[in-house]
Amino acid sequence: MSEGRSRLAVSELTAVRATGEVLGPLSFAVEAGETIGLIGPSDGGRTELLHLIAGSLRQRGGAILLDGAPLGSLSRRRRIREGVIAVRGSANGAGPAERGLRVVDHLGLAVQLSDLAVWRLLLQRRRRLSEAQHADIRAVLDFCGCPHLLIAEMASLAPVDARRVAIARALCQRPRLLLLHRPFVGLTAGECGVIGRLIARIAAEKVAVIVDDEQLALLETVCHRLLVLARGRQVAFGTVGEIAIDAAASRAFTGHGSAGATVSGTTDMALSG
């Protein structure tokens, strides 16, 4: 990455929402090692923004750059290979076809997809993992604080362990940009702390992270900056302190424009959109 270049740069990004309304224009940047939190009311467009970056929703205008390279023309699968990895908290770690697998097998699929072109993997019919790949999986689970889950059955995982394994799978794909959709959903306060600390560790490895979750108090502690979206528009972008005194951000949550309203005061709002 060249000097002064952001890991992710979004400029004048627009898209058409399912309602027919326009999302955007959105402009912001995320640096390597930085965690950005997406906040706003339920119609804000936060989930749609993640879909745009991941490539599962087509942009209408503007630009998305990853380390200076445009992503707009790339498919979702190609973006994954470029290091744009998305994790859905509600996915519970695996799809129906993988629920009977052990954790090592589940992560092995991600490692093999990172190491081989898809067509080669299909031709080899899921070849055996190499010793180096096994070592990578063990190292990732250790990083995520759950090495004991290596041979656990996916279907038997507790919610917090399923979440850690889902994040571990993403790390096996060597992300440059990690998109986390509702990573704290369904977890206890203590378990949220476990995931929050893991997110901080990932960012410390120079991965850029974008987090969309309704646990605003957690986002305030995990994220370096917050992006406020309301009705598909960008309202504010800055640190927690800057957002807390931003009148436009206050209006987005409360309908009132008094500067000085705290971001924390919106914690109980429904922020699922």
Backbone as CSV, one residue per row, in Angstrom:
resi,resn,N_x,N_y,N_z,CA_x,CA_y,CA_z,C_x,C_y,C_z
1,MET,0.847,-1.187,0.000,0.000,0.000,0.000,0.879,1.233,0.000
2,SER,0.654,2.150,-0.917,1.489,3.325,-1.029,1.184,4.310,0.074
3,GLU,2.155,5.196,0.359,2.032,6.174,1.423,0.812,7.057,1.208
4,GLY,0.016,7.226,2.267,-1.131,8.120,2.205,-2.366,7.525,1.570
5,ARG,-2.338,6.278,1.160,-3.490,5.652,0.513,-4.319,4.902,1.552
6,SER,-5.621,5.150,1.564,-6.509,4.484,2.512,-6.738,3.037,2.091
7,ARG,-6.976,2.168,3.085,-7.310,0.787,2.760,-8.611,0.746,1.969
8,LEU,-9.640,1.467,2.445,-10.903,1.579,1.711,-11.223,3.052,1.527
9,ALA,-11.520,3.433,0.305,-11.947,4.806,0.015,-13.257,4.757,-0.758
10,VAL,-14.291,5.356,-0.195,-15.612,5.420,-0.821,-15.871,6.868,-1.205
11,SER,-16.203,7.097,-2.470,-16.383,8.460,-2.961,-17.678,8.597,-3.749
12,GLU,-18.577,9.452,-3.276,-19.829,9.766,-3.967,-20.591,8.503,-4.370
13,LEU,-20.573,7.502,-3.526,-21.204,6.218,-3.824,-22.724,6.332,-3.754
14,THR,-23.403,5.827,-4.783,-24.869,5.802,-4.808,-25.355,4.439,-5.288
15,ALA,-26.582,4.111,-4.901,-27.231,2.876,-5.345,-28.727,3.076,-5.235
16,VAL,-29.482,2.209,-5.890,-30.943,2.253,-5.794,-31.377,1.226,-4.757
17,ARG,-32.118,1.677,-3.755,-32.586,0.803,-2.690,-33.790,-0.017,-3.159
18,ALA,-34.148,-1.026,-2.386,-35.291,-1.874,-2.729,-36.578,-1.071,-2.807
19,THR,-36.636,0.041,-2.070,-37.816,0.906,-2.077,-37.884,1.785,-3.312
20,GLY,-36.809,1.795,-4.102,-36.733,2.675,-5.255,-36.050,3.987,-4.946
21,GLU,-35.821,4.253,-3.656,-35.127,5.469,-3.263,-33.632,5.321,-3.516
22,VAL,-32.948,6.448,-3.562,-31.511,6.445,-3.811,-30.760,6.393,-2.485
23,LEU,-29.783,5.506,-2.397,-28.868,5.462,-1.264,-27.657,6.304,-1.605
24,GLY,-27.296,7.230,-0.706,-26.132,8.066,-0.938,-26.502,9.473,-1.339
25,PRO,-25.490,10.246,-1.763,-24.097,9.848,-1.963,-23.346,9.688,-0.641
26,LEU,-22.451,8.695,-0.621,-21.658,8.377,0.564,-20.184,8.550,0.236
27,SER,-19.463,9.211,1.138,-18.023,9.409,0.956,-17.326,9.282,2.309
28,PHE,-16.404,8.343,2.414,-15.631,8.166,3.644,-14.445,7.261,3.340
29,ALA,-13.531,7.164,4.284,-12.352,6.313,4.115,-12.095,5.542,5.402
30,VAL,-11.528,4.361,5.242,-11.143,3.521,6.375,-9.676,3.155,6.188
31,GLU,-8.885,3.374,7.226,-7.464,3.093,7.137,-7.171,1.659,7.570
32,ALA,-6.036,1.127,7.143,-5.588,-0.178,7.627,-5.407,-0.096,9.133
33,GLY,-5.975,-1.054,9.863,-5.881,-1.042,11.309,-6.949,-0.225,11.998
34,GLU,-7.894,0.304,11.237,-8.959,1.127,11.811,-10.276,0.359,11.801
35,THR,-11.080,0.574,12.847,-12.412,-0.014,12.935,-13.453,1.090,12.874
36,ILE,-14.372,0.966,11.925,-15.443,1.939,11.727,-16.768,1.290,12.115
37,GLY,-17.585,2.002,12.877,-18.905,1.517,13.236,-19.982,2.219,12.438
38,LEU,-20.958,1.462,11.946,-22.097,2.031,11.228,-23.260,2.154,12.195
39,ILE,-23.802,3.359,12.335,-24.914,3.581,13.248,-25.989,4.405,12.554
40,GLY,-27.188,4.383,13.128,-28.300,5.143,12.576,-29.604,4.403,12.768
41,PRO,-30.727,5.064,12.511,-32.034,4.422,12.653,-32.219,3.288,11.651
42,SER,-33.320,2.557,11.800,-33.489,1.299,11.075,-33.582,1.450,9.563
43,ASP,-33.906,2.634,9.071,-33.981,2.830,7.621,-32.715,3.480,7.074
44,GLY,-31.654,3.449,7.854,-30.468,4.218,7.493,-29.752,3.765,6.242
45,GLY,-29.745,2.454,5.987,-29.028,1.941,4.826,-27.691,1.318,5.173
46,ARG,-27.486,1.007,6.456,-26.196,0.455,6.875,-25.932,-0.922,6.265
47,THR,-26.923,-1.792,6.305,-26.746,-3.124,5.729,-26.531,-3.038,4.221
48,GLU,-27.246,-2.136,3.572,-27.071,-1.964,2.125,-25.667,-1.484,1.793
49,LEU,-25.103,-0.643,2.643,-23.734,-0.193,2.418,-22.768,-1.376,2.470
50,LEU,-22.936,-2.265,3.436,-22.084,-3.452,3.489,-22.237,-4.290,2.222
51,HIS,-23.479,-4.438,1.740,-23.711,-5.201,0.507,-23.024,-4.537,-0.689
52,LEU,-23.033,-3.228,-0.733,-22.368,-2.513,-1.821,-20.867,-2.775,-1.814
53,ILE,-20.270,-2.697,-0.635,-18.828,-2.904,-0.536,-18.467,-4.349,-0.852
54,ALA,-19.300,-5.287,-0.381,-19.024,-6.711,-0.607,-19.283,-7.141,-2.044
55,GLY,-20.076,-6.367,-2.786,-20.362,-6.704,-4.175,-21.648,-7.454,-4.395
56,SER,-22.494,-7.568,-3.373,-23.780,-8.248,-3.536,-24.911,-7.282,-3.866
57,LEU,-24.610,-5.999,-3.934,-25.552,-4.977,-4.396,-24.812,-4.082,-5.372
58,ARG,-25.435,-3.809,-6.510,-24.758,-3.045,-7.563,-24.824,-1.553,-7.278
59,GLN,-23.705,-0.894,-7.422,-23.676,0.559,-7.251,-24.175,1.249,-8.512
60,ARG,-24.760,2.431,-8.333,-25.227,3.203,-9.478,-24.187,4.221,-9.909
61,GLY,-23.481,4.778,-8.944,-22.477,5.779,-9.259,-21.436,5.850,-8.163
62,GLY,-20.393,6.637,-8.401,-19.339,6.788,-7.421,-18.282,5.710,-7.536
63,ALA,-17.422,5.638,-6.523,-16.288,4.714,-6.574,-16.042,4.072,-5.215
64,ILE,-15.596,2.810,-5.264,-15.120,2.081,-4.090,-13.712,1.604,-4.423
65,LEU,-12.726,2.053,-3.664,-11.337,1.693,-3.911,-10.787,0.896,-2.739
66,LEU,-10.090,-0.196,-3.038,-9.395,-0.990,-2.030,-7.905,-0.840,-2.277
67,ASP,-7.218,-0.187,-1.352,-5.801,0.122,-1.533,-5.552,0.792,-2.881
68,GLY,-6.470,1.667,-3.269,-6.330,2.439,-4.494,-6.855,1.776,-5.748
69,ALA,-7.219,0.493,-5.676,-7.722,-0.229,-6.852,-9.248,-0.240,-6.843
70,PRO,-9.894,0.089,-7.970,-11.359,0.137,-8.011,-11.986,-1.248,-7.891
71,LEU,-13.074,-1.323,-7.105,-13.801,-2.577,-6.925,-15.100,-2.630,-7.716
72,GLY,-15.538,-1.500,-8.251,-16.877,-1.396,-8.820,-17.232,-2.442,-9.851
73,SER,-16.281,-2.861,-10.671,-16.576,-3.822,-11.740,-16.372,-5.273,-11.312
74,LEU,-15.929,-5.499,-10.079,-15.610,-6.851,-9.630,-16.824,-7.539,-9.013
75,SER,-16.956,-8.832,-9.274,-18.024,-9.624,-8.676,-17.759,-9.821,-7.187
76,ARG,-18.771,-10.304,-6.483,-18.613,-10.580,-5.053,-17.502,-11.608,-4.830
77,ARG,-17.486,-12.664,-5.640,-16.456,-13.694,-5.481,-15.063,-13.135,-5.728
78,ARG,-14.934,-12.270,-6.726,-13.617,-11.684,-7.005,-13.198,-10.761,-5.862
79,ARG,-14.146,-10.049,-5.283,-13.802,-9.184,-4.151,-13.323,-10.004,-2.960
80,ILE,-13.916,-11.174,-2.768,-13.441,-12.056,-1.701,-11.981,-12.410,-1.936
81,ARG,-11.628,-12.738,-3.159,-10.247,-13.096,-3.468,-9.314,-11.905,-3.333
82,GLU,-9.861,-10.700,-3.445,-9.063,-9.491,-3.248,-8.956,-9.118,-1.771
83,GLY,-9.673,-9.857,-0.908,-9.546,-9.617,0.527,-10.674,-8.856,1.165
84,VAL,-11.827,-8.742,0.479,-13.015,-8.116,1.069,-13.899,-9.249,1.586
85,ILE,-13.897,-9.454,2.887,-14.553,-10.613,3.488,-15.668,-10.145,4.415
86,ALA,-16.867,-10.689,4.205,-18.030,-10.323,5.017,-18.424,-11.483,5.925
87,VAL,-18.843,-11.143,7.149,-19.306,-12.134,8.125,-20.647,-11.668,8.669
88,ARG,-21.646,-12.517,8.578,-22.962,-12.225,9.140,-23.086,-12.888,10.500
89,GLY,-23.380,-12.082,11.521,-23.528,-12.629,12.858,-24.654,-13.623,12.963
90,SER,-25.716,-13.413,12.199,-26.875,-14.298,12.271,-26.666,-15.615,11.537
91,ALA,-25.534,-15.752,10.840,-25.290,-16.977,10.069,-24.921,-18.163,10.947
92,ASN,-24.569,-17.890,12.216,-24.254,-18.949,13.186,-23.115,-19.849,12.726
93,GLY,-22.183,-19.264,11.939,-20.948,-19.965,11.643,-20.941,-20.845,10.413
94,ALA,-22.062,-21.420,9.999,-22.052,-22.349,8.869,-23.428,-22.459,8.259
95,GLY,-23.458,-22.850,6.983,-24.717,-23.111,6.319,-25.182,-24.526,6.610
96,PRO,-26.415,-24.865,6.185,-26.975,-26.196,6.463,-26.092,-27.336,5.975
97,ALA,-25.439,-27.152,4.836,-24.620,-28.228,4.275,-23.373,-28.507,5.096
98,GLU,-22.985,-27.548,5.954,-21.748,-27.699,6.717,-21.985,-27.989,8.190
99,ARG,-23.238,-28.076,8.605,-23.533,-28.260,10.024,-23.007,-29.587,10.559
100,GLY,-22.818,-30.575,9.699,-22.303,-31.859,10.148,-20.790,-31.940,10.169
101,LEU,-20.116,-30.877,9.768,-18.661,-30.878,9.711,-18.046,-30.543,11.066
102,ARG,-16.788,-30.914,11.213,-16.006,-30.423,12.339,-15.489,-29.028,12.002
103,VAL,-15.085,-28.301,13.030,-14.569,-26.948,12.819,-13.368,-26.970,11.881
104,VAL,-12.470,-27.922,12.041,-11.282,-27.982,11.191,-11.667,-28.165,9.730
105,ASP,-12.707,-28.947,9.451,-13.147,-29.148,8.068,-13.794,-27.882,7.517
106,HIS,-14.583,-27.221,8.357,-15.250,-25.982,7.961,-14.219,-24.913,7.598
107,LEU,-13.209,-24.762,8.442,-12.170,-23.774,8.160,-11.285,-24.221,7.003
108,GLY,-11.145,-25.533,6.840,-10.337,-26.036,5.739,-10.877,-25.633,4.383
109,LEU,-12.197,-25.564,4.264,-12.798,-25.112,3.005,-12.359,-23.696,2.677
110,ALA,-12.325,-22.833,3.696,-11.918,-21.445,3.472,-10.446,-21.362,3.106
111,VAL,-9.615,-22.146,3.769,-8.183,-22.151,3.474,-7.935,-22.622,2.049
112,GLN,-8.613,-23.684,1.639,-8.415,-24.206,0.290,-8.902,-23.223,-0.767
113,LEU,-10.017,-22.554,-0.498,-10.517,-21.570,-1.456,-9.560,-20.397,-1.588
114,SER,-8.831,-20.088,-0.525,-7.850,-19.009,-0.586,-6.597,-19.440,-1.333
115,ASP,-6.268,-20.733,-1.239,-5.029,-21.222,-1.835,-5.178,-21.674,-3.280
116,LEU,-6.414,-21.964,-3.716,-6.635,-22.506,-5.055,-7.715,-21.737,-5.797
117,ALA,-7.615,-21.718,-7.107,-8.739,-21.254,-7.905,-9.907,-22.212,-7.689
118,VAL,-11.136,-21.694,-7.747,-12.313,-22.513,-7.464,-12.380,-23.728,-8.383
119,TRP,-12.092,-23.541,-9.662,-12.214,-24.666,-10.593,-11.223,-25.768,-10.266
120,ARG,-10.020,-25.407,-9.807,-9.037,-26.423,-9.430,-9.493,-27.178,-8.193
121,LEU,-10.094,-26.451,-7.244,-10.589,-27.100,-6.031,-11.683,-28.113,-6.370
122,LEU,-12.582,-27.738,-7.283,-13.658,-28.649,-7.663,-13.110,-29.878,-8.380
123,LEU,-12.117,-29.671,-9.245,-11.529,-30.798,-9.956,-10.853,-31.776,-8.997
124,GLN,-10.246,-31.236,-7.950,-9.542,-32.092,-7.000,-10.474,-32.632,-5.921
125,ARG,-11.761,-32.216,-5.978,-12.776,-32.736,-5.058,-12.324,-32.635,-3.595
126,ARG,-12.065,-31.385,-3.198,-11.671,-31.109,-1.816,-10.491,-31.989,-1.389
127,ARG,-9.355,-31.681,-1.945,-8.146,-32.434,-1.605,-7.876,-32.362,-0.102
128,ARG,-7.024,-33.253,0.379,-6.653,-33.261,1.786,-5.906,-31.975,2.135
129,LEU,-6.116,-31.514,3.366,-5.379,-30.346,3.826,-3.908,-30.702,4.002
130,SER,-3.037,-29.788,3.607,-1.609,-29.986,3.825,-1.266,-29.678,5.279
131,GLU,-0.062,-30.058,5.686,0.379,-29.746,7.051,0.419,-28.240,7.272
132,ALA,0.837,-27.509,6.244,0.889,-26.052,6.369,-0.509,-25.468,6.558
133,GLN,-1.484,-26.022,5.845,-2.858,-25.540,5.988,-3.417,-25.877,7.367
134,HIS,-3.114,-27.075,7.866,-3.516,-27.427,9.229,-2.896,-26.456,10.230
135,ALA,-1.635,-26.116,10.017,-0.957,-25.181,10.915,-1.618,-23.808,10.867
136,ASP,-2.017,-23.380,9.670,-2.706,-22.093,9.534,-4.015,-22.096,10.318
137,ILE,-4.763,-23.185,10.218,-6.048,-23.276,10.916,-5.845,-23.232,12.424
138,ARG,-4.858,-23.986,12.911,-4.587,-23.973,14.351,-4.166,-22.588,14.818
139,ALA,-3.361,-21.899,14.001,-2.906,-20.557,14.369,-4.070,-19.572,14.416
140,VAL,-4.994,-19.684,13.463,-6.146,-18.780,13.438,-7.050,-19.031,14.640
141,LEU,-7.313,-20.284,14.963,-8.146,-20.584,16.127,-7.481,-20.104,17.410
142,ASP,-6.177,-20.243,17.493,-5.454,-19.739,18.661,-5.588,-18.224,18.753
143,PHE,-5.462,-17.541,17.614,-5.617,-16.085,17.572,-7.008,-15.683,18.049
144,CYS,-8.009,-16.469,17.688,-9.395,-16.168,18.058,-9.745,-16.639,19.470
145,GLY,-8.777,-17.229,20.165,-8.996,-17.632,21.541,-9.776,-18.911,21.714
146,CYS,-9.809,-19.753,20.679,-10.607,-20.986,20.780,-9.907,-22.180,20.133
147,PRO,-8.637,-22.441,20.478,-7.947,-23.590,19.879,-8.590,-24.920,20.239
148,HIS,-9.327,-24.948,21.348,-9.979,-26.180,21.801,-11.132,-26.603,20.894
149,LEU,-11.531,-25.729,19.965,-12.665,-26.043,19.091,-12.255,-26.764,17.807
150,LEU,-10.991,-27.075,17.655,-10.473,-27.605,16.390,-11.291,-28.782,15.862
151,ILE,-11.591,-29.747,16.709,-12.309,-30.934,16.229,-13.750,-30.970,16.731
152,ALA,-14.247,-29.843,17.222,-15.648,-29.776,17.653,-16.568,-29.842,16.443
153,GLU,-17.769,-30.358,16.644,-18.775,-30.385,15.588,-19.395,-28.998,15.449
154,MET,-19.561,-28.539,14.220,-20.147,-27.220,13.987,-21.528,-27.099,14.631
155,ALA,-22.317,-28.166,14.556,-23.685,-28.122,15.066,-23.745,-28.007,16.582
156,SER,-22.638,-28.300,17.264,-22.645,-28.308,18.727,-22.152,-26.999,19.338
157,LEU,-21.757,-26.039,18.518,-21.123,-24.824,19.035,-22.115,-23.918,19.751
158,ALA,-21.679,-23.380,20.890,-22.442,-22.341,21.576,-22.416,-21.080,20.720
159,PRO,-23.374,-20.155,20.904,-23.426,-18.957,20.052,-22.117,-18.181,19.982
160,VAL,-21.463,-17.955,21.111,-20.222,-17.182,21.071,-19.128,-17.947,20.338
161,ASP,-19.105,-19.279,20.476,-18.105,-20.071,19.764,-18.395,-20.109,18.263
162,ALA,-19.680,-20.192,17.898,-20.048,-20.132,16.481,-19.615,-18.805,15.878
163,ARG,-19.748,-17.737,16.650,-19.334,-16.416,16.165,-17.828,-16.357,15.985
164,ARG,-17.080,-16.911,16.945,-15.622,-16.905,16.820,-15.168,-17.756,15.636
165,VAL,-15.828,-18.874,15.412,-15.469,-19.720,14.268,-15.804,-19.021,12.952
166,ALA,-16.930,-18.301,12.904,-17.275,-17.549,11.691,-16.211,-16.500,11.389
167,ILE,-15.731,-15.825,12.433,-14.672,-14.831,12.240,-13.366,-15.524,11.872
168,ALA,-13.093,-16.675,12.487,-11.888,-17.431,12.141,-11.902,-17.831,10.670
169,ARG,-13.063,-18.248,10.178,-13.169,-18.603,8.755,-12.819,-17.400,7.883
170,ALA,-13.312,-16.229,8.269,-12.985,-15.017,7.516,-11.483,-14.755,7.534
171,LEU,-10.844,-14.954,8.676,-9.405,-14.725,8.771,-8.624,-15.723,7.926
172,CYS,-9.151,-16.933,7.777,-8.507,-17.925,6.908,-8.489,-17.473,5.448
173,GLN,-9.357,-16.534,5.107,-9.421,-16.024,3.736,-8.558,-14.780,3.542
174,ARG,-7.761,-14.464,4.554,-6.746,-13.410,4.467,-7.342,-12.049,4.118
175,PRO,-8.181,-11.530,4.971,-8.853,-10.262,4.647,-7.930,-9.055,4.722
176,ARG,-8.168,-8.135,3.823,-7.634,-6.782,3.969,-8.704,-5.869,4.553
177,LEU,-9.956,-6.194,4.232,-11.107,-5.451,4.747,-12.119,-6.461,5.261
178,LEU,-12.492,-6.351,6.534,-13.434,-7.277,7.157,-14.738,-6.544,7.442
179,LEU,-15.842,-7.080,6.925,-17.169,-6.497,7.103,-17.946,-7.379,8.074
180,LEU,-18.306,-6.840,9.227,-18.996,-7.607,10.261,-20.416,-7.091,10.421
181,HIS,-21.373,-7.945,10.075,-22.787,-7.590,10.204,-23.340,-8.205,11.479
182,ARG,-23.682,-7.373,12.439,-24.278,-7.767,13.716,-23.463,-8.856,14.429
183,PRO,-22.196,-8.591,14.705,-21.367,-9.608,15.366,-21.760,-9.881,16.812
184,PHE,-22.528,-8.968,17.441,-22.882,-9.137,18.850,-24.293,-9.692,19.059
185,VAL,-25.020,-9.943,17.985,-26.413,-10.358,18.115,-26.524,-11.696,18.849
186,GLY,-27.440,-11.770,19.808,-27.710,-13.009,20.516,-26.701,-13.395,21.574
187,LEU,-25.751,-12.517,21.894,-24.710,-12.832,22.864,-24.951,-12.129,24.194
188,THR,-24.438,-12.710,25.264,-24.498,-12.066,26.571,-23.490,-10.926,26.622
189,ALA,-23.567,-10.115,27.680,-22.639,-8.989,27.823,-21.192,-9.483,27.863
190,GLY,-20.946,-10.561,28.604,-19.591,-11.096,28.671,-19.110,-11.622,27.333
191,GLU,-20.001,-12.278,26.602,-19.641,-12.806,25.285,-19.396,-11.678,24.291
192,CYS,-20.170,-10.602,24.406,-19.932,-9.430,23.553,-18.536,-8.874,23.797
193,GLY,-18.106,-8.895,25.058,-16.756,-8.445,25.370,-15.702,-9.304,24.701
194,VAL,-15.935,-10.610,24.653,-15.011,-11.528,23.984,-14.884,-11.167,22.506
195,ILE,-16.006,-10.949,21.852,-15.983,-10.614,20.422,-15.405,-9.226,20.200
196,GLY,-15.718,-8.288,21.079,-15.165,-6.943,20.956,-13.650,-6.942,21.044
197,ARG,-13.113,-7.708,21.973,-11.651,-7.784,22.102,-11.026,-8.465,20.888
198,LEU,-11.726,-9.446,20.324,-11.223,-10.104,19.116,-11.188,-9.127,17.947
199,ILE,-12.217,-8.309,17.811,-12.230,-7.301,16.743,-11.045,-6.358,16.888
200,ALA,-10.762,-5.942,18.120,-9.626,-5.045,18.355,-8.309,-5.720,17.977
201,ARG,-8.185,-7.011,18.269,-6.962,-7.734,17.911,-6.805,-7.822,16.397
202,ILE,-7.902,-8.026,15.703,-7.847,-8.109,14.238,-7.401,-6.776,13.650
203,ALA,-7.978,-5.692,14.130,-7.587,-4.369,13.641,-6.112,-4.090,13.920
204,ALA,-5.614,-4.577,15.048,-4.209,-4.368,15.393,-3.264,-5.052,14.415
205,GLU,-3.783,-6.009,13.646,-2.997,-6.685,12.611,-3.086,-5.964,11.265
206,LYS,-3.531,-4.711,11.291,-3.608,-3.854,10.099,-4.706,-4.267,9.126
207,VAL,-5.723,-4.947,9.637,-6.924,-5.207,8.849,-7.894,-4.055,9.085
208,ALA,-8.487,-3.526,8.036,-9.547,-2.523,8.188,-10.848,-3.256,8.488
209,VAL,-11.622,-2.738,9.447,-12.839,-3.415,9.885,-14.009,-2.437,9.868
210,ILE,-15.143,-2.877,9.318,-16.392,-2.112,9.386,-17.406,-2.970,10.121
211,VAL,-18.008,-2.407,11.178,-18.936,-3.146,12.030,-20.310,-2.497,11.980
212,ASP,-21.324,-3.302,11.690,-22.719,-2.853,11.733,-23.420,-3.651,12.822
213,ASP,-23.845,-2.982,13.886,-24.516,-3.683,14.972,-25.385,-2.696,15.739
214,GLU,-26.409,-3.219,16.427,-27.304,-2.363,17.194,-26.807,-2.117,18.612
215,GLN,-25.701,-2.763,19.004,-25.132,-2.566,20.336,-24.233,-1.330,20.316
216,LEU,-24.861,-0.172,20.387,-24.140,1.077,20.196,-23.082,1.308,21.259
217,ALA,-23.373,0.943,22.506,-22.386,1.130,23.565,-21.110,0.344,23.265
218,LEU,-21.256,-0.840,22.680,-20.089,-1.632,22.306,-19.340,-0.995,21.144
219,LEU,-20.069,-0.480,20.170,-19.413,0.175,19.039,-18.584,1.361,19.506
220,GLU,-19.072,2.069,20.504,-18.338,3.223,21.018,-16.986,2.820,21.589
221,THR,-16.899,1.613,22.160,-15.639,1.175,22.760,-14.733,0.473,21.753
222,VAL,-15.318,-0.178,20.748,-14.540,-0.968,19.790,-14.041,-0.127,18.621
223,CYS,-14.822,0.875,18.215,-14.564,1.581,16.952,-13.765,2.863,17.148
224,HIS,-12.917,3.138,16.174,-12.170,4.393,16.173,-13.039,5.562,15.725
225,ARG,-13.903,5.298,14.738,-14.820,6.340,14.243,-16.174,5.721,13.938
226,LEU,-17.176,6.583,13.853,-18.543,6.154,13.577,-19.064,6.864,12.337
227,LEU,-19.805,6.127,11.510,-20.475,6.684,10.334,-21.973,6.631,10.592
228,VAL,-22.617,7.786,10.606,-24.050,7.876,10.883,-24.808,7.955,9.566
229,LEU,-25.746,7.021,9.363,-26.592,7.005,8.174,-28.048,7.127,8.592
230,ALA,-28.825,7.875,7.834,-30.263,8.004,8.086,-30.977,8.178,6.756
231,ARG,-31.988,7.352,6.520,-32.778,7.406,5.286,-31.902,7.353,4.041
232,GLY,-30.861,6.546,4.115,-29.984,6.365,2.970,-28.987,7.477,2.745
233,ARG,-28.908,8.416,3.672,-27.999,9.548,3.520,-26.919,9.512,4.592
234,GLN,-25.746,10.023,4.243,-24.663,10.154,5.209,-24.891,11.411,6.030
235,VAL,-25.019,11.237,7.346,-25.324,12.350,8.240,-24.062,12.910,8.876
236,ALA,-23.183,12.038,9.340,-21.964,12.479,10.015,-20.945,11.350,9.999
237,PHE,-19.677,11.721,10.136,-18.588,10.752,10.185,-17.490,11.326,11.058
238,GLY,-17.164,10.631,12.138,-16.128,11.141,13.025,-15.956,10.262,14.246
239,THR,-15.171,10.738,15.194,-14.962,10.013,16.437,-16.235,10.045,17.274
240,VAL,-16.272,9.219,18.316,-17.438,9.214,19.205,-17.670,10.602,19.775
241,GLY,-16.602,11.270,20.179,-16.739,12.615,20.725,-17.296,13.599,19.719
242,GLU,-16.842,13.502,18.481,-17.334,14.407,17.441,-18.796,14.136,17.115
243,ILE,-19.169,12.861,17.049,-20.556,12.516,16.744,-21.482,12.950,17.872
244,ALA,-20.993,12.865,19.123,-21.828,13.183,20.282,-22.291,14.629,20.297
245,ILE,-21.538,15.530,19.686,-21.913,16.950,19.703,-22.374,17.435,18.330
246,ASP,-22.613,16.499,17.422,-23.051,16.858,16.076,-24.572,16.969,16.051
247,ALA,-25.080,18.148,15.736,-26.529,18.376,15.762,-27.256,17.516,14.734
248,ALA,-26.662,17.341,13.551,-27.310,16.530,12.518,-27.406,15.071,12.955
249,ALA,-26.354,14.568,13.606,-26.396,13.197,14.109,-27.465,13.054,15.175
250,SER,-27.588,14.064,16.024,-28.620,14.031,17.062,-30.009,13.984,16.443
251,ARG,-30.236,14.775,15.403,-31.541,14.769,14.737,-31.844,13.409,14.124
252,ALA,-30.806,12.749,13.593,-31.009,11.444,12.960,-31.567,10.426,13.942
253,PHE,-31.188,10.544,15.208,-31.646,9.596,16.219,-32.906,10.042,16.939
254,THR,-32.972,11.342,17.270,-34.021,11.807,18.180,-35.079,12.672,17.529
255,GLY,-34.770,13.201,16.336,-35.696,14.139,15.713,-35.526,15.552,16.204
256,HIS,-34.578,15.746,17.132,-34.294,17.076,17.659,-32.873,17.454,17.295
257,GLY,-32.617,18.741,17.133,-31.323,19.181,16.642,-30.414,19.787,17.666
258,SER,-30.602,19.524,18.945,-29.778,20.167,19.960,-28.401,19.539,20.001
259,ALA,-27.371,20.340,19.737,-26.007,19.858,19.831,-25.722,19.499,21.278
260,GLY,-24.856,18.500,21.459,-24.510,18.081,22.799,-25.259,16.842,23.230
261,ALA,-26.267,16.427,22.472,-26.941,15.170,22.785,-25.952,14.028,22.621
262,THR,-25.929,13.103,23.556,-24.912,12.065,23.532,-25.292,10.935,22.599
263,VAL,-24.283,10.383,21.945,-24.507,9.215,21.113,-25.008,8.066,21.970
264,SER,-24.476,7.931,23.182,-24.859,6.816,24.049,-26.337,6.820,24.362
265,GLY,-26.971,7.968,24.293,-28.384,8.044,24.604,-29.261,7.325,23.614
266,THR,-28.704,6.872,22.509,-29.493,6.191,21.483,-29.367,4.682,21.557
267,THR,-28.714,4.183,22.580,-28.409,2.758,22.643,-29.635,1.876,22.519
268,ASP,-30.769,2.299,23.051,-31.948,1.444,23.072,-32.766,1.508,21.790
269,MET,-32.330,2.306,20.814,-33.091,2.414,19.575,-32.938,1.155,18.728
270,ALA,-33.906,0.925,17.870,-33.808,-0.196,16.925,-32.896,0.212,15.790
271,LEU,-31.747,-0.444,15.675,-30.764,-0.079,14.664,-30.473,-1.271,13.761
272,SER,-31.503,-1.917,13.297,-31.312,-3.166,12.556,-31.328,-2.994,11.056
273,GLY,-31.449,-1.787,10.541,-31.596,-1.638,9.099,-30.313,-1.531,8.361
